[in-house]
Amino acid sequence: MLEQYFPILLFILVGVGVGMLMLTLGRLVAPNRPDPEKLSPYECGFEAFEDARMKFDVRYYLIAILFILFDLEIAFLFPWAVVLPDIGAFGFWSMMIFLAILIVGFVYEWKKGALEWE
């Protein structure tokens, strides 16, 4: 029974080995010339100007959640488009209802001002 898992174990070991080999080669071959400019902390190209433990505006999280929500919902369209000839009218109208609900949610967020950045 355990011999069936040997290819998986071998695959994992080869993957870890190749990863470690690449990291070791990178450390040995890559130049290491640190200077104050490279070692300084920065935020988006600017010097850090506040404490890292400061409170973030909730809009950052709201925009991120909305992006993930609508991005993942759109990902459902690709497999649907592939099987559309097979699922027929029922599948088409099911997706239209799904998209209508998605559009209602998008319009709601838009009207609430969640997409506005002040």
VOPAGU-2260 file (C-alpha; in pm, 1 decimal, decimal comma):
REM VOPAGU-2260
SITE   aa  ch    i         X         Y         Z
SITE  MET   A    0       0,0       0,0       0,0
SITE  LEU   A    1     274,5     245,6      88,7
SITE  GLU   A    2     460,7     191,2    -238,7
SITE  GLN   A    3     174,8     372,2    -414,8
SITE  TYR   A    4     275,9     690,6    -231,9
SITE  PHE   A    5     641,6     666,5    -334,5
SITE  PRO   A    6     601,1     880,2    -652,1
SITE  ILE   A    7     436,6    1155,1    -444,9
SITE  LEU   A    8     714,8    1141,9    -187,7
SITE  LEU   A    9     973,8    1147,4    -465,0
SITE  PHE   A   10     802,2    1447,4    -627,8
SITE  ILE   A   11     802,0    1637,9    -297,6
SITE  LEU   A   12    1166,7    1555,8    -228,5
SITE  VAL   A   13    1277,6    1660,4    -577,7
SITE  GLY   A   14    1077,0    1984,0    -548,0
SITE  VAL   A   15    1226,0    2070,4    -208,7
SITE  GLY   A   16    1573,3    1975,7    -333,0
SITE  VAL   A   17    1550,2    2194,5    -643,1
SITE  GLY   A   18    1418,0    2482,5    -432,2
SITE  MET   A   19    1701,2    2452,6    -180,9
SITE  LEU   A   20    1955,3    2423,4    -462,2
SITE  MET   A   21    1828,8    2744,4    -623,6
SITE  LEU   A   22    1832,4    2932,8    -293,0
SITE  THR   A   23    2186,1    2814,2    -216,8
SITE  LEU   A   24    2311,4    2904,9    -564,4
SITE  GLY   A   25    2149,0    3245,7    -537,2
SITE  ARG   A   26    2317,3    3313,2    -203,9
SITE  LEU   A   27    2658,8    3200,4    -332,3
SITE  VAL   A   28    2653,0    3365,9    -674,9
SITE  ALA   A   29    2455,9    3688,1    -617,1
SITE  PRO   A   30    2651,3    3998,0    -522,5
SITE  ASN   A   31    2593,9    4122,0    -168,1
SITE  ARG   A   32    2677,7    4491,8    -144,1
SITE  PRO   A   33    2440,6    4648,9     108,1
SITE  ASP   A   34    2443,0    5025,5     148,2
SITE  PRO   A   35    2228,0    5264,8     353,0
SITE  GLU   A   36    2003,7    5335,4      53,7
SITE  LYS   A   37    1920,5    4967,5       4,9
SITE  LEU   A   38    1873,9    4897,5     375,6
SITE  SER   A   39    1641,9    5192,0     445,8
SITE  PRO   A   40    1272,3    5120,4     496,4
SITE  TYR   A   41    1034,8    5267,1     242,1
SITE  GLU   A   42     666,0    5272,1     163,1
SITE  CYS   A   43     577,6    5283,5    -205,2
SITE  GLY   A   44     897,8    5465,8    -289,6
SITE  PHE   A   45     875,8    5711,4       2,9
SITE  GLU   A   46    1050,2    5713,7     337,4
SITE  ALA   A   47     845,4    5566,1     618,9
SITE  PHE   A   48     681,9    5861,8     791,0
SITE  GLU   A   49     464,8    5699,0    1057,8
SITE  ASP   A   50     463,8    5405,3    1292,4
SITE  ALA   A   51     391,9    5068,3    1135,3
SITE  ARG   A   52     126,9    5004,7    1401,9
SITE  MET   A   53     -89,0    5299,4    1300,9
SITE  LYS   A   54    -456,9    5246,3    1229,2
SITE  PHE   A   55    -554,0    5203,1     865,7
SITE  ASP   A   56    -862,2    5355,1     719,3
SITE  VAL   A   57   -1132,3    5092,3     673,7
SITE  ARG   A   58   -1163,4    5194,7     307,2
SITE  TYR   A   59    -843,2    5006,6     225,4
SITE  TYR   A   60   -1002,7    4684,2     344,2
SITE  LEU   A   61   -1338,5    4765,0     184,9
SITE  ILE   A   62   -1182,8    4821,5    -156,5
SITE  ALA   A   63    -976,3    4502,0    -122,2
SITE  ILE   A   64   -1280,0    4295,0     -24,8
SITE  LEU   A   65   -1488,4    4439,8    -307,7
SITE  PHE   A   66   -1212,2    4368,9    -556,6
SITE  ILE   A   67   -1181,6    4008,3    -444,1
SITE  LEU   A   68   -1557,5    3963,9    -443,4
SITE  PHE   A   69   -1617,9    4093,1    -794,1
SITE  ASP   A   70   -1299,7    3942,2    -933,6
SITE  LEU   A   71   -1390,5    3595,3    -811,1
SITE  GLU   A   72   -1746,7    3627,1    -931,2
SITE  ILE   A   73   -1626,1    3713,4   -1279,1
SITE  ALA   A   74   -1408,6    3400,3   -1270,0
SITE  PHE   A   75   -1731,1    3195,5   -1279,1
SITE  LEU   A   76   -1799,5    3327,4   -1628,4
SITE  PHE   A   77   -1512,2    3139,0   -1792,2
SITE  PRO   A   78   -1622,3    2782,9   -1716,5
SITE  TRP   A   79   -1982,7    2884,5   -1784,0
SITE  ALA   A   80   -1885,7    3014,6   -2127,6
SITE  VAL   A   81   -1708,5    2688,8   -2208,5
SITE  VAL   A   82   -2005,3    2467,2   -2124,5
SITE  LEU   A   83   -2279,8    2702,6   -2244,6
SITE  PRO   A   84   -2367,9    2494,0   -2552,9
SITE  ASP   A   85   -2412,0    2188,6   -2329,6
SITE  ILE   A   86   -2625,0    2346,0   -2056,6
SITE  GLY   A   87   -2867,2    2524,3   -2288,1
SITE  ALA   A   88   -3128,7    2783,5   -2196,9
SITE  PHE   A   89   -3152,7    2682,2   -1830,4
SITE  GLY   A   90   -2780,1    2747,1   -1779,6
SITE  PHE   A   91   -2801,2    3073,1   -1971,0
SITE  TRP   A   92   -3087,5    3211,6   -1762,0
SITE  SER   A   93   -2931,4    3086,8   -1439,2
SITE  MET   A   94   -2621,0    3288,3   -1519,1
SITE  MET   A   95   -2830,1    3590,4   -1613,6
SITE  ILE   A   96   -2996,5    3578,4   -1270,7
SITE  PHE   A   97   -2653,8    3543,2   -1108,4
SITE  LEU   A   98   -2521,7    3842,9   -1303,4
SITE  ALA   A   99   -2832,6    4047,4   -1219,2
SITE  ILE   A  100   -2773,3    3985,8    -848,1
SITE  LEU   A  101   -2408,5    4077,8    -895,2
SITE  ILE   A  102   -2502,6    4400,5   -1073,3
SITE  VAL   A  103   -2751,8    4490,3    -799,7
SITE  GLY   A  104   -2473,9    4446,9    -543,0
SITE  PHE   A  105   -2235,0    4655,9    -749,8
SITE  VAL   A  106   -2489,3    4937,6    -792,2
SITE  TYR   A  107   -2562,6    4925,6    -417,9
SITE  GLU   A  108   -2193,0    4963,4    -334,1
SITE  TRP   A  109   -2161,1    5242,3    -588,7
SITE  LYS   A  110   -2458,3    5433,1    -445,9
SITE  LYS   A  111   -2331,1    5389,9     -91,3
SITE  GLY   A  112   -2002,1    5550,9    -197,5
SITE  ALA   A  113   -1784,4    5249,4    -124,0
SITE  LEU   A  114   -1598,1    5301,1    -451,5
SITE  GLU   A  115   -1527,8    5671,6    -392,3
SITE  TRP   A  116   -1185,5    5772,6    -270,2
SITE  GLU   A  117   -1163,0    6106,9     -93,5
